[in-house]
């Protein structure tokens, strides 16, 4: 059981290339009030991976177990619930069942 984090930096980038490349691969956006061209978060239960883009800082978190993935997703969402406005996780219809199976239904858009 291991959680690995890779940190990259893209000084000229925006979140939109991440949107365009991650969503087709089964990632769902973790929507918050902070979302903008310089800020975004995504997660994929199938790959147990989270990606964050904050002002050019890119953090890629990979979990080896479902339990670790659930913990990392909840930690991210809890932070946004506490410090800004968490809106919900927006999975594609074809991947919603994966979120439900992990017990994360309460974080999905209603």
TIMISE-996127 format. One record per atom (N, C-alpha, C): residue in three letters; atom name; y, x, z; residue number from 1. Coordinates in steps of 0.2 Angstrom, whole numbers. Layout:
// TIMISE-996127
{rec 'Ala', 'CA', {Y, X, Z}, NUM}
...
//
This chain:
// TIMISE-996127
{rec 'Unk', 'N', {-6, 4, 0}, 1}
{rec 'Unk', 'CA', {0, 0, 0}, 1}
{rec 'Unk', 'C', {6, 4, 0}, 1}
{rec 'Unk', 'N', {10, 4, -5}, 2}
{rec 'Unk', 'CA', {16, 8, -6}, 2}
{rec 'Unk', 'C', {21, 4, -10}, 2}
{rec 'Unk', 'N', {27, 5, -8}, 3}
{rec 'Unk', 'CA', {33, 3, -11}, 3}
{rec 'Unk', 'C', {37, 9, -14}, 3}
{rec 'Unk', 'N', {38, 9, -20}, 4}
{rec 'Unk', 'CA', {42, 14, -23}, 4}
{rec 'Unk', 'C', {48, 12, -26}, 4}
{rec 'Unk', 'N', {53, 16, -25}, 5}
{rec 'Unk', 'CA', {60, 14, -28}, 5}
{rec 'Unk', 'C', {62, 20, -32}, 5}
{rec 'Unk', 'N', {64, 18, -38}, 6}
{rec 'Unk', 'CA', {68, 23, -43}, 6}
{rec 'Unk', 'C', {75, 21, -43}, 6}
{rec 'Unk', 'N', {79, 26, -43}, 7}
{rec 'Unk', 'CA', {87, 24, -44}, 7}
{rec 'Unk', 'C', {89, 28, -50}, 7}
{rec 'Unk', 'N', {93, 24, -54}, 8}
{rec 'Unk', 'CA', {96, 27, -60}, 8}
{rec 'Unk', 'C', {103, 25, -60}, 8}
{rec 'Unk', 'N', {107, 29, -64}, 9}
{rec 'Unk', 'CA', {114, 27, -65}, 9}
{rec 'Unk', 'C', {116, 27, -72}, 9}
{rec 'Unk', 'N', {120, 21, -74}, 10}
{rec 'Unk', 'CA', {122, 20, -81}, 10}
{rec 'Unk', 'C', {130, 19, -80}, 10}
{rec 'Unk', 'N', {134, 24, -81}, 11}
{rec 'Unk', 'CA', {141, 23, -79}, 11}
{rec 'Unk', 'C', {145, 18, -84}, 11}
{rec 'Unk', 'N', {142, 17, -90}, 12}
{rec 'Unk', 'CA', {145, 13, -95}, 12}
{rec 'Unk', 'C', {141, 7, -97}, 12}
{rec 'Unk', 'N', {136, 5, -93}, 13}
{rec 'Unk', 'CA', {132, -1, -94}, 13}
{rec 'Unk', 'C', {134, -7, -91}, 13}
{rec 'Unk', 'N', {131, -12, -93}, 14}
{rec 'Unk', 'CA', {132, -19, -90}, 14}
{rec 'Unk', 'C', {125, -22, -89}, 14}
{rec 'Unk', 'N', {125, -27, -85}, 15}
{rec 'Unk', 'CA', {118, -30, -84}, 15}
{rec 'Unk', 'C', {115, -34, -90}, 15}
{rec 'Unk', 'N', {119, -35, -95}, 16}
{rec 'Unk', 'CA', {116, -39, -101}, 16}
{rec 'Unk', 'C', {110, -36, -104}, 16}
{rec 'Unk', 'N', {110, -29, -105}, 17}
{rec 'Unk', 'CA', {104, -27, -108}, 17}
{rec 'Unk', 'C', {98, -28, -104}, 17}
{rec 'Unk', 'N', {99, -28, -97}, 18}
{rec 'Unk', 'CA', {93, -29, -92}, 18}
{rec 'Unk', 'C', {91, -36, -93}, 18}
{rec 'Unk', 'N', {96, -41, -93}, 19}
{rec 'Unk', 'CA', {94, -48, -94}, 19}
{rec 'Unk', 'C', {90, -48, -101}, 19}
{rec 'Unk', 'N', {92, -45, -106}, 20}
{rec 'Unk', 'CA', {89, -46, -113}, 20}
{rec 'Unk', 'C', {82, -43, -113}, 20}
{rec 'Unk', 'N', {81, -38, -109}, 21}
{rec 'Unk', 'CA', {74, -34, -109}, 21}
{rec 'Unk', 'C', {69, -37, -104}, 21}
{rec 'Unk', 'N', {72, -39, -98}, 22}
{rec 'Unk', 'CA', {67, -41, -92}, 22}
{rec 'Unk', 'C', {65, -48, -93}, 22}
{rec 'Unk', 'N', {69, -53, -95}, 23}
{rec 'Unk', 'CA', {67, -60, -95}, 23}
{rec 'Unk', 'C', {61, -61, -99}, 23}
{rec 'Unk', 'N', {61, -58, -105}, 24}
{rec 'Unk', 'CA', {56, -59, -110}, 24}
{rec 'Unk', 'C', {49, -56, -107}, 24}
{rec 'Unk', 'N', {50, -52, -102}, 25}
{rec 'Unk', 'CA', {44, -49, -99}, 25}
{rec 'Unk', 'C', {41, -52, -93}, 25}
{rec 'Unk', 'N', {44, -58, -92}, 26}
{rec 'Unk', 'CA', {42, -62, -86}, 26}
{rec 'Unk', 'C', {46, -61, -80}, 26}
{rec 'Unk', 'N', {52, -58, -80}, 27}
{rec 'Unk', 'CA', {56, -57, -74}, 27}
{rec 'Unk', 'C', {60, -64, -74}, 27}
{rec 'Unk', 'N', {62, -65, -67}, 28}
{rec 'Unk', 'CA', {66, -71, -66}, 28}
{rec 'Unk', 'C', {73, -68, -63}, 28}
{rec 'Unk', 'N', {78, -71, -65}, 29}
{rec 'Unk', 'CA', {84, -69, -61}, 29}
{rec 'Unk', 'C', {85, -72, -54}, 29}
{rec 'Unk', 'N', {87, -68, -50}, 30}
{rec 'Unk', 'CA', {89, -70, -43}, 30}
{rec 'Unk', 'C', {96, -71, -43}, 30}
{rec 'Unk', 'N', {98, -78, -44}, 31}
{rec 'Unk', 'CA', {105, -80, -45}, 31}
{rec 'Unk', 'C', {109, -80, -38}, 31}
{rec 'Unk', 'N', {115, -77, -39}, 32}
{rec 'Unk', 'CA', {119, -77, -33}, 32}
{rec 'Unk', 'C', {127, -78, -35}, 32}
{rec 'Unk', 'N', {131, -79, -30}, 33}
{rec 'Unk', 'CA', {138, -80, -32}, 33}
{rec 'Unk', 'C', {141, -73, -35}, 33}
{rec 'Unk', 'N', {138, -68, -34}, 34}
{rec 'Unk', 'CA', {141, -61, -36}, 34}
{rec 'Unk', 'C', {139, -60, -43}, 34}
{rec 'Unk', 'N', {135, -63, -46}, 35}
{rec 'Unk', 'CA', {133, -62, -53}, 35}
{rec 'Unk', 'C', {139, -61, -58}, 35}
{rec 'Unk', 'N', {139, -55, -61}, 36}
{rec 'Unk', 'CA', {144, -54, -66}, 36}
{rec 'Unk', 'C', {141, -48, -71}, 36}
{rec 'Unk', 'N', {145, -46, -75}, 37}
{rec 'Unk', 'CA', {143, -41, -80}, 37}
{rec 'Unk', 'C', {141, -35, -76}, 37}
{rec 'Unk', 'N', {144, -34, -70}, 38}
{rec 'Unk', 'CA', {142, -27, -66}, 38}
{rec 'Unk', 'C', {137, -29, -61}, 38}
{rec 'Unk', 'N', {134, -35, -60}, 39}
{rec 'Unk', 'CA', {130, -36, -55}, 39}
{rec 'Unk', 'C', {124, -41, -57}, 39}
{rec 'Unk', 'N', {118, -39, -55}, 40}
{rec 'Unk', 'CA', {112, -44, -56}, 40}
{rec 'Unk', 'C', {106, -41, -53}, 40}
{rec 'Unk', 'N', {102, -46, -52}, 41}
{rec 'Unk', 'CA', {95, -44, -49}, 41}
{rec 'Unk', 'C', {90, -49, -52}, 41}
{rec 'Unk', 'N', {84, -46, -53}, 42}
{rec 'Unk', 'CA', {78, -49, -56}, 42}
{rec 'Unk', 'C', {72, -47, -53}, 42}
{rec 'Unk', 'N', {67, -51, -53}, 43}
{rec 'Unk', 'CA', {60, -50, -50}, 43}
{rec 'Unk', 'C', {55, -53, -54}, 43}
{rec 'Unk', 'N', {49, -49, -54}, 44}
{rec 'Unk', 'CA', {43, -52, -58}, 44}
{rec 'Unk', 'C', {37, -52, -53}, 44}
{rec 'Unk', 'N', {34, -57, -52}, 45}
{rec 'Unk', 'CA', {28, -58, -47}, 45}
{rec 'Unk', 'C', {22, -55, -51}, 45}
{rec 'Unk', 'N', {21, -55, -57}, 46}
{rec 'Unk', 'CA', {15, -53, -61}, 46}
{rec 'Unk', 'C', {15, -45, -60}, 46}
{rec 'Unk', 'N', {21, -42, -61}, 47}
{rec 'Unk', 'CA', {21, -35, -61}, 47}
{rec 'Unk', 'C', {23, -32, -54}, 47}
{rec 'Unk', 'N', {25, -37, -49}, 48}
{rec 'Unk', 'CA', {27, -35, -42}, 48}
{rec 'Unk', 'C', {33, -30, -43}, 48}
{rec 'Unk', 'N', {38, -32, -46}, 49}
{rec 'Unk', 'CA', {43, -27, -48}, 49}
{rec 'Unk', 'C', {50, -31, -47}, 49}
{rec 'Unk', 'N', {55, -27, -44}, 50}
{rec 'Unk', 'CA', {62, -30, -43}, 50}
{rec 'Unk', 'C', {66, -25, -46}, 50}
{rec 'Unk', 'N', {72, -27, -50}, 51}
{rec 'Unk', 'CA', {77, -23, -53}, 51}
{rec 'Unk', 'C', {83, -26, -51}, 51}
{rec 'Unk', 'N', {88, -21, -48}, 52}
{rec 'Unk', 'CA', {94, -23, -47}, 52}
{rec 'Unk', 'C', {99, -18, -51}, 52}
{rec 'Unk', 'N', {105, -21, -53}, 53}
{rec 'Unk', 'CA', {110, -18, -56}, 53}
{rec 'Unk', 'C', {116, -19, -53}, 53}
{rec 'Unk', 'N', {119, -14, -50}, 54}
{rec 'Unk', 'CA', {126, -15, -46}, 54}
{rec 'Unk', 'C', {130, -10, -48}, 54}
{rec 'Unk', 'N', {135, -11, -52}, 55}
{rec 'Unk', 'CA', {141, -7, -54}, 55}
{rec 'Unk', 'C', {138, 0, -57}, 55}
{rec 'Unk', 'N', {133, -1, -61}, 56}
{rec 'Unk', 'CA', {130, 5, -65}, 56}
{rec 'Unk', 'C', {124, 8, -61}, 56}
{rec 'Unk', 'N', {123, 6, -54}, 57}
{rec 'Unk', 'CA', {117, 9, -50}, 57}
{rec 'Unk', 'C', {112, 4, -52}, 57}
{rec 'Unk', 'N', {106, 7, -54}, 58}
{rec 'Unk', 'CA', {100, 3, -56}, 58}
{rec 'Unk', 'C', {95, 5, -51}, 58}
{rec 'Unk', 'N', {92, 0, -47}, 59}
{rec 'Unk', 'CA', {86, 1, -43}, 59}
{rec 'Unk', 'C', {80, -3, -45}, 59}
{rec 'Unk', 'N', {75, 1, -46}, 60}
{rec 'Unk', 'CA', {69, -2, -48}, 60}
{rec 'Unk', 'C', {64, -1, -42}, 60}
{rec 'Unk', 'N', {61, -7, -40}, 61}
{rec 'Unk', 'CA', {57, -7, -34}, 61}
{rec 'Unk', 'C', {50, -9, -36}, 61}
{rec 'Unk', 'N', {45, -6, -35}, 62}
{rec 'Unk', 'CA', {38, -8, -37}, 62}
{rec 'Unk', 'C', {34, -8, -31}, 62}
{rec 'Unk', 'N', {30, -14, -30}, 63}
{rec 'Unk', 'CA', {26, -15, -24}, 63}
{rec 'Unk', 'C', {19, -15, -27}, 63}
{rec 'Unk', 'N', {14, -13, -22}, 64}
{rec 'Unk', 'CA', {7, -12, -24}, 64}
{rec 'Unk', 'C', {4, -19, -22}, 64}
{rec 'Unk', 'N', {6, -22, -17}, 65}
{rec 'Unk', 'CA', {3, -28, -15}, 65}
{rec 'Unk', 'C', {8, -35, -16}, 65}
{rec 'Unk', 'N', {4, -40, -16}, 66}
{rec 'Unk', 'CA', {8, -47, -16}, 66}
{rec 'Unk', 'C', {13, -47, -9}, 66}
{rec 'Unk', 'N', {10, -45, -4}, 67}
{rec 'Unk', 'CA', {13, -45, 3}, 67}
{rec 'Unk', 'C', {20, -41, 3}, 67}
{rec 'Unk', 'N', {19, -35, 0}, 68}
{rec 'Unk', 'CA', {25, -31, -1}, 68}
{rec 'Unk', 'C', {30, -34, -5}, 68}
{rec 'Unk', 'N', {28, -37, -11}, 69}
{rec 'Unk', 'CA', {33, -40, -16}, 69}
{rec 'Unk', 'C', {36, -46, -12}, 69}
{rec 'Unk', 'N', {32, -50, -9}, 70}
{rec 'Unk', 'CA', {35, -56, -5}, 70}
{rec 'Unk', 'C', {40, -54, -1}, 70}
{rec 'Unk', 'N', {39, -48, 3}, 71}
{rec 'Unk', 'CA', {44, -46, 8}, 71}
{rec 'Unk', 'C', {50, -43, 5}, 71}
{rec 'Unk', 'N', {49, -40, -1}, 72}
{rec 'Unk', 'CA', {55, -37, -4}, 72}
{rec 'Unk', 'C', {60, -43, -7}, 72}
{rec 'Unk', 'N', {56, -48, -10}, 73}
{rec 'Unk', 'CA', {60, -53, -13}, 73}
{rec 'Unk', 'C', {64, -57, -7}, 73}
{rec 'Unk', 'N', {60, -58, -2}, 74}
{rec 'Unk', 'CA', {64, -62, 4}, 74}
{rec 'Unk', 'C', {69, -58, 7}, 74}
{rec 'Unk', 'N', {68, -51, 7}, 75}
{rec 'Unk', 'CA', {74, -47, 10}, 75}
{rec 'Unk', 'C', {80, -47, 5}, 75}
{rec 'Unk', 'N', {79, -47, -1}, 76}
{rec 'Unk', 'CA', {84, -48, -6}, 76}
{rec 'Unk', 'C', {88, -54, -5}, 76}
{rec 'Unk', 'N', {84, -60, -5}, 77}
{rec 'Unk', 'CA', {87, -66, -5}, 77}
{rec 'Unk', 'C', {90, -68, 2}, 77}
{rec 'Unk', 'N', {87, -65, 7}, 78}
{rec 'Unk', 'CA', {90, -66, 14}, 78}
{rec 'Unk', 'C', {97, -62, 15}, 78}
{rec 'Unk', 'N', {98, -57, 11}, 79}
{rec 'Unk', 'CA', {104, -53, 11}, 79}
{rec 'Unk', 'C', {109, -57, 8}, 79}
{rec 'Unk', 'N', {107, -60, 2}, 80}
{rec 'Unk', 'CA', {112, -64, -1}, 80}
{rec 'Unk', 'C', {114, -71, 2}, 80}
{rec 'Unk', 'N', {109, -74, 6}, 81}
{rec 'Unk', 'CA', {110, -80, 10}, 81}
{rec 'Unk', 'C', {115, -78, 15}, 81}
{rec 'Unk', 'N', {115, -72, 18}, 82}
{rec 'Unk', 'CA', {119, -70, 24}, 82}
{rec 'Unk', 'C', {126, -68, 21}, 82}
{rec 'Unk', 'N', {127, -64, 16}, 83}
{rec 'Unk', 'CA', {133, -61, 14}, 83}
{rec 'Unk', 'C', {137, -64, 8}, 83}
{rec 'Unk', 'N', {133, -68, 4}, 84}
{rec 'Unk', 'CA', {137, -72, -1}, 84}
{rec 'Unk', 'C', {133, -78, -2}, 84}
{rec 'Unk', 'N', {133, -81, -8}, 85}
{rec 'Unk', 'CA', {130, -87, -9}, 85}
{rec 'Unk', 'C', {124, -86, -14}, 85}
{rec 'Unk', 'N', {118, -87, -11}, 86}
{rec 'Unk', 'CA', {112, -87, -14}, 86}
{rec 'Unk', 'C', {111, -93, -18}, 86}
{rec 'Unk', 'N', {110, -93, -24}, 87}
{rec 'Unk', 'CA', {109, -99, -28}, 87}
{rec 'Unk', 'C', {102, -101, -29}, 87}
{rec 'Unk', 'N', {97, -96, -30}, 88}
{rec 'Unk', 'CA', {90, -98, -32}, 88}
{rec 'Unk', 'C', {87, -93, -37}, 88}
{rec 'Unk', 'N', {81, -93, -37}, 89}
{rec 'Unk', 'CA', {77, -89, -42}, 89}
{rec 'Unk', 'C', {76, -94, -48}, 89}
{rec 'Unk', 'N', {77, -91, -54}, 90}
{rec 'Unk', 'CA', {76, -95, -60}, 90}
{rec 'Unk', 'C', {70, -93, -64}, 90}
{rec 'Unk', 'N', {64, -95, -62}, 91}
{rec 'Unk', 'CA', {59, -92, -66}, 91}
{rec 'Unk', 'C', {58, -96, -73}, 91}
{rec 'Unk', 'N', {55, -93, -78}, 92}
{rec 'Unk', 'CA', {53, -97, -84}, 92}
{rec 'Unk', 'C', {48, -102, -82}, 92}
{rec 'Unk', 'N', {47, -107, -86}, 93}
{rec 'Unk', 'CA', {42, -112, -85}, 93}
{rec 'Unk', 'C', {35, -109, -85}, 93}
{rec 'Unk', 'N', {34, -104, -89}, 94}
{rec 'Unk', 'CA', {27, -101, -89}, 94}
{rec 'Unk', 'C', {25, -97, -83}, 94}
{rec 'Unk', 'N', {30, -95, -79}, 95}
{rec 'Unk', 'CA', {29, -91, -74}, 95}
{rec 'Unk', 'C', {30, -94, -67}, 95}
{rec 'Unk', 'N', {32, -100, -67}, 96}
{rec 'Unk', 'CA', {34, -103, -61}, 96}
{rec 'Unk', 'C', {28, -104, -56}, 96}
{rec 'Unk', 'N', {22, -105, -59}, 97}
{rec 'Unk', 'CA', {16, -105, -55}, 97}
{rec 'Unk', 'C', {15, -99, -51}, 97}
{rec 'Unk', 'N', {17, -93, -53}, 98}
{rec 'Unk', 'CA', {16, -87, -50}, 98}
{rec 'Unk', 'C', {20, -87, -43}, 98}
{rec 'Unk', 'N', {26, -89, -44}, 99}
{rec 'Unk', 'CA', {30, -89, -38}, 99}
{rec 'Unk', 'C', {28, -94, -33}, 99}
{rec 'Unk', 'N', {25, -100, -35}, 100}
{rec 'Unk', 'CA', {22, -105, -31}, 100}
{rec 'Unk', 'C', {16, -102, -27}, 100}
{rec 'Unk', 'N', {12, -99, -31}, 101}
{rec 'Unk', 'CA', {6, -96, -28}, 101}
{rec 'Unk', 'C', {7, -91, -23}, 101}
{rec 'Unk', 'N', {13, -87, -23}, 102}
{rec 'Unk', 'CA', {15, -83, -18}, 102}
{rec 'Unk', 'C', {19, -86, -12}, 102}
{rec 'Unk', 'N', {20, -92, -12}, 103}
{rec 'Unk', 'CA', {23, -96, -7}, 103}
{rec 'Unk', 'C', {31, -95, -7}, 103}
{rec 'Unk', 'N', {33, -94, -13}, 104}
{rec 'Unk', 'CA', {41, -93, -13}, 104}
{rec 'Unk', 'C', {44, -99, -16}, 104}
{rec 'Unk', 'N', {41, -104, -16}, 105}
{rec 'Unk', 'CA', {44, -110, -19}, 105}
{rec 'Unk', 'C', {51, -112, -16}, 105}
{rec 'Unk', 'N', {52, -111, -9}, 106}
{rec 'Unk', 'CA', {58, -112, -6}, 106}
{rec 'Unk', 'C', {64, -108, -9}, 106}
{rec 'Unk', 'N', {63, -103, -13}, 107}
{rec 'Unk', 'CA', {68, -99, -15}, 107}
{rec 'Unk', 'C', {70, -101, -23}, 107}
{rec 'Unk', 'N', {65, -105, -26}, 108}
{rec 'Unk', 'CA', {66, -107, -33}, 108}
{rec 'Unk', 'C', {72, -113, -33}, 108}
{rec 'Unk', 'N', {75, -113, -39}, 109}
{rec 'Unk', 'CA', {79, -119, -40}, 109}
{rec 'Unk', 'C', {76, -125, -39}, 109}
{rec 'Unk', 'N', {79, -130, -36}, 110}
{rec 'Unk', 'CA', {76, -136, -35}, 110}
{rec 'Unk', 'C', {76, -141, -41}, 110}
//
